[in-house]
Amino acid sequence: MSHKWPSLVMGALVVIALAMAANTLAARAAQGPLPTVISEEADQNRREVQTDGESPSISFIDSPGATCQRASVGVCYLQWSYLSVSASTSQYIISMTLSIDGRIRAYHSGFFQTSMYISADMLGPGFKVACGWRGASGMPGLGYSYNYAIRAAETGGLQAANYGTVTCPADVGTVFMPIVSRH
């Protein structure tokens, strides 16, 4: 009978934490939308943070530039060496998502975490995409370009995002020519 108490206590703590997070998010939503601040970086990546000017923002989202590698004919994989986010003081990370061309491809949720670190090996080979033909992105010799967004939210209602674009190598095709012999 006594072995059930730890799980009951943990369940109660989860319910309390979720209720606190919901109340905080509801209070933040009642204050209206936050202004968006966007800073441009040299490699076409952007960071967006919502803040009311008085509250601290999420400390950071760290996501070193994405790479695209061809795996086989028509198949490429988008990869990051890691994804990382830290919450502001006295807050916890709720979630971090990764979208490619507007589709969520990864969702990671936090549980009383002040930071979250997702290493490349946790994402397998990466995210499968089509390579594209030469010049498909408008750049000679390269294939398709993909837009990505990495977003994070914390219990205080603050959010942050990193945006970027990655271009894949062009797909390699083989042309077969029939051999015609005259006899």
C-alpha positions in Angstrom: 0.0 0.0 0.0 2.8 2.5 0.9 4.4 2.1 -2.6 1.5 4.0 -4.2 2.2 7.2 -2.2 5.2 8.4 -4.3 3.2 8.1 -7.5 0.2 9.9 -5.9 2.4 12.7 -4.7 4.1 13.1 -8.1 0.7 13.1 -9.8 -0.5 15.9 -7.4 2.6 17.9 -8.1 2.1 17.6 -11.9 -1.5 18.8 -11.5 -0.5 21.8 -9.4 2.4 22.7 -11.8 0.0 22.5 -14.8 -2.6 24.7 -13.0 0.1 27.3 -12.1 1.3 27.3 -15.7 -2.2 27.7 -17.1 -2.9 30.6 -14.7 0.3 32.3 -15.7 -0.4 31.9 -19.4 -4.0 33.1 -18.9 -2.8 36.2 -17.1 -0.3 36.9 -19.8 -2.9 36.4 -22.5 -5.2 38.9 -20.8 -2.5 41.6 -21.1 -2.7 41.4 -24.9 0.0 40.6 -27.6 3.6 41.5 -27.0 5.6 43.5 -29.5 8.0 41.6 -31.6 11.7 42.5 -31.9 13.6 41.0 -34.8 17.4 41.1 -35.3 19.0 40.1 -38.5 22.2 38.0 -38.5 24.8 37.8 -41.2 23.9 34.3 -42.3 20.2 35.0 -43.0 19.1 33.6 -39.6 16.8 35.7 -37.5 16.0 35.7 -33.8 12.6 36.9 -32.6 11.7 37.6 -29.0 8.4 38.7 -27.6 8.8 41.1 -24.6 6.8 43.8 -23.0 10.0 45.8 -22.2 9.8 45.2 -18.5 9.9 41.4 -18.3 13.1 39.4 -18.9 12.9 37.4 -22.1 13.8 33.8 -22.6 17.6 33.8 -22.2 18.3 32.4 -25.6 17.7 29.8 -28.3 21.0 28.4 -29.5 20.8 26.5 -32.8 24.0 26.6 -34.8 23.3 26.8 -38.6 21.5 23.9 -40.2 23.2 21.8 -42.8 21.7 19.6 -45.6 23.4 16.4 -46.7 22.5 14.2 -49.6 21.9 10.6 -48.5 20.9 9.0 -51.8 19.3 10.0 -55.1 16.5 12.4 -54.2 17.0 12.1 -50.4 18.6 14.8 -48.3 18.6 15.3 -44.5 18.5 18.6 -42.6 20.6 18.5 -39.5 21.6 20.7 -36.5 24.6 19.9 -34.3 22.3 20.7 -31.3 19.3 22.8 -30.3 19.3 24.5 -26.9 17.1 27.0 -25.0 17.2 28.5 -21.5 14.4 30.0 -19.5 14.5 33.4 -17.8 15.1 33.6 -14.1 12.5 31.6 -12.0 10.8 30.2 -15.1 10.7 26.8 -16.8 10.7 25.7 -20.4 7.3 24.5 -21.6 8.3 23.4 -25.1 10.6 23.8 -28.1 9.5 23.0 -31.6 11.2 22.8 -35.0 9.3 23.6 -38.2 10.5 23.1 -41.7 8.5 25.1 -44.4 5.7 25.7 -41.9 5.3 22.0 -40.8 6.2 21.0 -37.3 8.8 18.3 -37.6 9.9 18.0 -33.9 8.2 18.9 -30.6 10.1 18.6 -27.3 8.3 19.4 -24.0 9.9 20.4 -20.7 9.1 19.3 -17.2 10.4 21.7 -14.5 13.4 22.4 -16.7 15.2 25.7 -16.7 17.0 24.7 -19.9 16.6 22.2 -22.7 19.4 20.7 -24.8 18.7 18.4 -27.8 21.8 16.9 -29.3 22.1 15.8 -32.9 22.0 12.1 -32.1 18.6 12.6 -30.4 17.3 13.6 -33.9 18.5 10.5 -35.7 19.9 11.3 -39.2 18.0 14.6 -39.3 14.9 15.5 -41.1 14.2 13.9 -44.5 13.6 16.3 -47.4 13.9 16.3 -51.2 17.2 17.5 -52.5 16.0 19.2 -55.7 17.4 19.6 -59.2 20.3 22.0 -60.0 19.3 25.6 -59.7 15.9 24.8 -58.0 16.7 27.4 -55.3 17.8 30.0 -57.8 21.5 29.2 -57.0 23.4 27.3 -59.7 24.5 23.9 -58.6 22.3 23.8 -55.5 18.9 22.2 -54.9 15.8 23.2 -52.9 16.0 25.8 -50.1 14.0 25.2 -46.9 12.9 27.7 -44.3 13.0 26.6 -40.7 11.8 28.1 -37.4 12.8 26.9 -33.9 10.4 28.2 -31.3 10.4 28.0 -27.5 7.9 28.9 -24.8 8.3 29.2 -21.0 6.0 29.2 -18.0 6.0 33.0 -17.7 4.3 33.2 -21.2 7.3 34.5 -23.0 8.4 33.0 -26.3 11.4 33.2 -28.6 12.2 31.9 -32.1 15.2 31.5 -34.4 14.5 31.5 -38.2 16.8 30.5 -41.0 17.1 29.0 -44.5 19.2 26.1 -45.6 19.9 25.1 -49.2 20.5 21.4 -50.1 23.0 20.1 -52.6 21.5 19.4 -56.0 20.3 15.9 -56.7 22.4 13.8 -59.0 20.7 12.0 -61.8 22.0 9.4 -64.1 21.2 9.5 -67.8 21.1 6.1 -69.6 21.8 6.1 -73.3 20.9 3.0 -75.2 23.7 1.4 -77.2 22.6 0.9 -80.8 24.7 -1.3 -82.9 24.4 -1.8 -86.7 24.9 -5.3 -88.0 
